[in-house]
Amino acid sequence: MPAFDLIIRGGRVIDGTGAPAFDGDVAVTDGKIAAVGRIDGETARIIDASGHIVCPGFIDVHSHDDIALINMPGMDFKVAQGVTTVVNGNCGAGAAPATDAFQLFYRRGVEGILGPVQEWKWRSLPEFYDCVRSAKPSVNAAFLVPHGALRAASMGAENRPPTEAELQRMKDHLADGMAAGAVGLSTGLIYAPGAFAQTDEIIELAKVVAQYGGIYATHMRNEGANLLDAIDEAIRIAEAAGVPVQISHHKASGRGNWGKTAESVPFIDAARERGLDITTDAYPYTAASTALAAIAPRGRLVRDMDAADVMIASVKHQHQYEGKMLPEIASMMDLPVEEATSRLLREEENTPSAIMFLMDEGDVRRVLQHDVCMIGSDGLPTAGKPHPRLYGTFPRVLGRYSREEGLLTLEDAVRRMTSLPAKKFRLGDRGVVREGAWADLVVFDSNKVADIATYEEPRQYPTGMPYVLVNGRVVVDGSVPSAIDAGQVLSRA
């Protein structure tokens, strides 16, 4: 009889393709799935999955774990919710190429989002990927090349078009990243310095991505009143460059724009009918999160944002402000809100992150139901009280939106977290339960899986998810993250 490293026995298998669940065992050998079905054979370990679902590990297509992979390689907040692969470099933000100009920019604006860099051991994108490998994280990691980092590295924070030489430097850095296995290019077109780029600049960079078979992922220029115009720009970039496009965290932001996804979803479908490979991702919450400096430059909140909807999630020094709304902080400072916000940014060295209650539940549900919508946490691995999506995104979809509300079948919910992103981001032999695929696997109780992280107490592991495997190794064992070095840095297939 054959010998296996591990057998997951007696579960109900959801293979990730959207096909109906079936009863079966899954055997693992040398990091890969060796057999699926009724399996007899010797094994070093048996995991009893009776009464549980066995499915592929979840792929978080919208992560900001670039530095967390080095600073916190156990990645407990991800593996505990079944995430086995994280896609980083989103929203144009990242950790490389780390020229002197970029390092200065990082300390002044990005550190509060991605976390502090203890030591710059890399300069180029390939060197950064090697540093992540050396950190030996518990999860697999794939990377987009961040446009904002390309711009900061090549021309600082200048608000102007690049010169030919500066654009060529961006292209050279981008090509280095793509040759090292990056899955595509990302933009963050509301954040400096990416917001300073004109459409033609992004098209020229996306043409480099097309040469390597990558994708273009975008935090668009607008997610509110001009949502459709922003989607149209993303489509024009994708068509002109000949690349697939991923709309990051599809939403309608701001109370005056609630319901606008009733227009944006058909708009995306129309582009797909024309033959464009356009897909989206979303997180299952009505609150967003980002740097306070991005939504309140010089202390003044951007249009359509109310201070009463903004909570401070993390700060560098004055932790008494974490978890409090801006008006409450203004009261503590005995200042008007705008002056208090400006003071907070100044005293906290521009690093605070914020949570903004900006979306309508109806829009969230409509986007999640869209057949081409994947799941991305957009979690910020900051100190303080991060958005609960950092700990709860994937079990929230399974528990609330699938089991409790029936918005998605369980098979379709799993598909959006596994095979759909694996195919789009070209993560070969991942996202499915089949013989020969990598053994990224989750065992969960479909009757009990739930997110319990809250805005008040976000650092709570979900329930009902006792086992998670990354490349055949158990990284969550009896609901306890094990912090072992099971992950790989993935290259585009």
N, C-alpha and C positions, 0 to 999 in steps of 0.2 A: 504494500500500500504506500502511496506517496506521503512524504513528510512535508508539513507546512510550518511556517513560523507561528501562525495564528489562524484560528477559525472563529468567525462571528456566526454563531449558530442560532437557528430558530427564529430569525427575525422576519419582518415583512419588508421586502426590498423595493425601494423606489429608485430606479436606475438613473434618474436625472434627465432622461429624454422627454419626459411628459407621458410616457407609456404607463398603463395601469400597474399598480403595485402587485407583487407576487410573493408567495412564501418561498424562502430559500436561505441558504447559508452562503457566506463569502469567505474564501480562504485567501491568505496573504503569504507571499514568500518573496524575500529580497526586495521589499519595498513596493511590490506590485501585486495586483489582484491575480491570483493563480487559478481560481475556479469560482464559479457561481452556480448554485443549484443545491441539490442534496449531496453533501460531501461527507465521505468517510475517509479517514486517514489519520496518521499520527501527527501531533502538533505540540508545539511547546506551550501553547496557551489556548484556552477556549473562553470567549466572551459570550455569555448567555444573553441573547437579544430577544428572548421570548416576550411578546407583548410590546415590542419596540419596532420602530422604523430603522432600517439601515439604508443610508443614501450617500451620495458623494459629499465630500467636504465642500463647504460654502466658499465662494469666491467673492471677496469684498472688492468690487470694481472701483470704488471711490474711497480710497484710504489716504490718510496723511501720516503714515507711520514711518516715513523716511528715516528720521533720526531715532524714533522709538525702537526700531529694529536693532539699533546699536546700543542705545541707553537701557532698554528694557527687553532684551532678547527673548525672555520667557513669554512675552506677548499674551499674558493671562487674560486680558480683557477681550481678546479676539478668539483665542482657542476655546475659551469657556462657552462661547456662543456658537461654536461649530465652524468657525472660519479657519480654513486651512491654507488659503492663499490671499494675499493682499496686493492690490495694484496701487502703486504709489506715484508720486510726481504729479498729482492732479492739481487742477486750478492754476497751472503755470507756476506752482510753488514747489521748490525742492531744495536739495542740498549741494548740487553741483551743476555746472562746472564752477569750482570754488577758486576763482581768481581773487586777487586782493580786493578789487572793487566789489565783487559779490560778497565776500566775507563781511565787509563793512555794511553792505545793504542787509545782509542776513541779521546781523546783530541789532540793527535799527528797526527792522520791520517783520522779520519772519520767525524770529526766535520764539515769540509768544504763541505761535501756531504750531510749529513743528518740534519745538523744544530746543534746549541749549546744546551746542556742540562743545563737548569737553576738550577735544583736540582735533584740529584740522589735519587729519592724516592723509587727505586726498586732495587732488586738484581737479583732475578730469572726471568725467562721468564713469568711464570704466574703472578708474581707481576707487571711486565711491562704491560701485557695485562690489568690488573686491573687499572693501572694508565691511560691507554688510555680510558677505560670505564669512569673513573672519569672525564676526560676532556670533555666528552660529545660532540664528533665531529658531524658535519653535515652529514658525510658519514659513511657507513658501512666499517669496516676494518677486513681483514683476514691477517694471518701472516704465512710466512715460517720461519723456524728456520735457522738462518744464520750460515753457517759453519765457516766463518772467525771469527765471534764473539765467537763461541764455542772454536776455537783454541786459540784465544787471552785470553779468560777467563781461559782456562785450562793449557796453557803452554806458555803464552806470545807470543812474535813475533819470537820465535826460528825457525831457518831454519834447521829442522831435523824431522825425524819420531817421533811420540809420543811414550812414554813408555806405557806399559800396563796400568799403573795407570792413565796416562794422557788421554789415549783413553777411559778408563772407565768413567772418569769424563765427557768427551764430550758426551758419550752415555747417562749418567745420566741426564745431562742438556737437551739433545735432547728429551729424554723420558718425562721429565717434561713439555716441550713445547708441545709435541704431545698430552699428556694426558690433557693439558689445551685447546686443540682444534686447534692447529696449523695444517695447511694443508699439510705440507711437509718440506723438507730440501732444502736449496739453497746453491750453491757454486759460488764463484767468483775466478776462477782459473788463473786470471792474476794479482790479487791483493794479496799483503802480508796481513796476513800470509797464506791465502788459497792456494796461488800458491806453497807453500812449501809442500803441501800434495801430497802423492803418491796415485795412483788409489786405492790400497788396503784399505787405510784409509777411503776413501769415500765410498767404497763398504760396509765396516763394519758399518758405520753410516747409510747408506741407508737401511741396513737390519733392523735397529730399526724402521725406517719410515715405512717399509713394514708391520711390526707387527701392526701398527695403521691404515693401509690403506691410507697412504699419498702418495705424489708424490716427485720426484726429479727434481728440476729446476736448470738449470746451465747456468751461464756465462762461456762459455767454455774456455779452455786453449789457444785457438787460433781462430781468426776470419779472418785470412788472408791467407798466403801461405799454412798453415797446417790446413785449415778449415775442410777438410774431416777426418783427423786424430783426430781432437778434437771431431767431431760428433761421430766417432767410439768409443772414450773413453766413451762418455756419454752413448752410447748404451751398451757397456760392463758393465758399472756400473749398469744400469737399469736391464739388463738381469741377472747379478750375484746376485743382491739383490732382484729381483722380484718386481720392482716398475715401475709405469709409469714415463715417462721423458718429461720434457718441456725444449726446447731449447730457451733460452732467446735471445731477440733481434737478430734474425737470420739475418746475413748480410755477405757481402764480403768486408773486410776493407783494404784500401790501393789501390792506383791506379794500381799497378802491379797485383792486384788480382781481378779487376773488371771483371765480367762475370762468376766468379766461382760458383755463385748460380745455374748456369745451370747444375752443377755437384752435388751440395749439396741437391737440392730439390729431384732429383731422388734417391739419396743415402738414404734420409729419407723415401721416399716412399717404397724403397726396404725393409727397416727395418719394416715398417708397414705391408707389405705383409707377412712378417715372423711372424706376430702376436704381435709385440711390440707396446704398446700404446705410441707413440711418436708424440708430437705436438710442435708447435713453436709459438712465438709471434714476432711482429715487430712494429716499429714506422714509420710513413709515411714521413720521411725526409732523406736527404742525408748527414746530419751532426750528429755526435755522441756527447756525453758530459760525462765527468768524472773528477776526481781529476787530477790537473796538475801533482802532484807528481807521479801518476800512469803511465803517459806517458812520463815523463821527470825526472826519478830518478837522483838525484844529478845534475839536470839541463840539462842533455843530453837527447834529444828526442830519443825514441825507434826507432828501424829500420823501414824503409819504411814510416816514418812520416816527413813531411816537415813543418818547422816553419811557412811558409807562409799560411799553412792551419789551424793554431791554433789560436783561439780567446780566450782571457781571459773573463770569464763570471762573476766571483765574486771574491772579495778579502775581507780581514778582515779590512784593514786599508786604503790603498792608492787607493781610488775609482776612481782616474783619469785613472787607467789602465783598468777598466771594459769596455768591448765592443771593445777593441783594439787587433789587431793581434800581435803575438810575435815580428816580425821584427820592428813594430812600437814602441813597448815598449822598445826594445833594442836601437832604435834610441833616444828615450826620455831619456834613461839612459846613452847614449853615450858609449855603451858597445857592444861587440859581443853577438850574440843571446844566446849562451850557458851560458856565464857569467851573462847576464841579467836574464835569466830564473832561474839560481841558486840563484841569489840575490833576485829575487821576491819570491821564495819559502822560503828563509831564513827570509826575512823581514815580510812575511805574515804568518809565523808560520806553513808552510806546508798546508795552508787551501785553496789556490785558486782552483776554478773549471774552466774547460776549455771546449770550443766547438771545435770540430775537423771536418773539411769538408773532409770526407774520402771515401764516398760511391758514387756509380754510380746509376743514376735514373733507368736504366734498371734492376739492381739487386733489387732495392726497389720494383719496379712494379712486378717482377717475384715472390718475396717472398710474397707480399700482395695477389697475385692471388692464391697462394698455398692453397688448400682447408682446410688444418688443421692449418692455420695461424690465430692466435688471434691478437688483438690490445693491445699494452701496451705502455704507454707514455714514460717510463724510465725518466720522468721528475725529476729534482733535485730542490727541493723547497728552493733554496739558495737566498741570497740577490743579489744585483747587477742586471745583465742582464742575467737571465737564458735562456736556450734553449727555443725557442717558443713552443716546444712540451709540456711544462708544462701547457700551456693555450690552445693549439690548436689542439692536436692530433686527437680527435674523430670527431669534425666538419670538419677537413681536409679530413679525409677518406670519410665522407658523401658528402661533397661539391666537392672537387677536384677529388677524385678518383672514386666516384660513379656517381654523377650527371654530372660533366663536361667531364670526360674521359671515363666513362662507363667501367672501369676496373672491377667493381663489381656491381651486381644488388643491389638495396637498401635493399631488403630483406636479401641478403647474407651478405652485409656489417653489418647490424644489428645483424645477427646471430653470426658473429665472435666477436662481442662486448658483447654478452649477453648469449645465451644458451650454446654456445660452451665452453666458460670459466667456466660458472657455473657448467657444467657437469664435466669438467676436474678437477677443484679445489674442487669439492664436496660441493658447496654452495647451500644447499637444498632449493627448492622452490623459487629460484631466476632465473633471466635471461629469464623469459617467461611471457607473458600476458595470464593468465588463472585463472579461479576461484580458490581461495584458496592459490594462490601464494602471496608472499610479494609484496606490492604495491610500488616497486621501478620503477618509470615511467618517461618517457621523452616525452614532446610535442615539436616537432620542425617543421619548415617550410622547406620541402625538396627543395623548389625553392630558398631559401635564406640562408640556413645554410652555414656558411663559417668560416674558421679560419682567423683572421686578425692579430694575433701575428706575429711579425717579429724578426729577429736577432737584429735589431737596437732598436726596441720597443716591447719587448716580453710580457709585462704585459697588454695585451688587451683581454677582453672577446670576444668570438665569437659572430657572429650574427645569427639570425634565430632560437634561442632556448629559447622560452619564459617561459616554465614551466618545473620544475624538482621536482619529489617527491621521498622522501626516507622514506620507511616504512609508506607510506600513508600521510606524512606531506610535505607541500610545502616548499622546500628549495631554489628554484629559482622561483620568482613570478614576472611576467611581465619583464623577463630578468634581474632581480635584485636578487643577492644572499641574502638570509635572515638570515644566520648565526644562525639557530636554532639547538637544540641538538637532531636531528632525527636519528642519526646513531646508530648502534650496533657493538660490537666486535663479529664477526662471528666465530663459531666453525665448524670444519669439520663435514659434515653431516654423 
